[in-house]
Amino acid sequence: SRTVAALGKSDTVAFDVRRQTFNARPDAFLIASILDLTDASIRCAWLIPMAELPSIARKTKDKLSITPSAKPTSKDRYAIYRCTDMAEVVDGLIGYLSGGFR
């Protein structure tokens, strides 16, 4: 996937997954992240099970797109997948491995 837009006033970003490379395996995840290049940290990330991506993404002929808001108070459809740092991403993956993902 790739980031299509930079953050602006809306704090909304866009991530695309090409249908050609999409795999809905139950043990696969999309980790979409916004990097803060000033200190090489993750500003915000979304940990999305690939099996769920088609149900929340906008679909075109060639890709699946998500447009989450990075605002911590956002209640968009991607909010349940939002992580505030890499530790939350890791906790989500550990939760999945132990059978308790989100």
Phi, psi and omega in degrees: 000168179213155176276132183263327186231148175274162179292139176230208180298327184280345184059027178259137177236165179233135177233138180242145170236123179291136179300328181298329181255356182295138177221119184271028179305142181291344179254017180250146182228150168262126172248106179256129186221155173250121181265141172260106185286349179290328179227016177056041178246168175268122179284321183196149178213161176232127179251105188240123174299132183300329179295336180268343186305314181300332182280343181245349184269155169278135186251135169237179181302322188252347186207164171250129184237141172237148180227070182283156173266137178275355180295128182299337182266000182297141178245030180290174184294349181261355185302325182292344180261353186289136175237141182273345178200177183293331178298322177292324176299312180298316179299321178296318179293318177297318177301319178298313182296333180264006176087011183235036182296123177036000000 
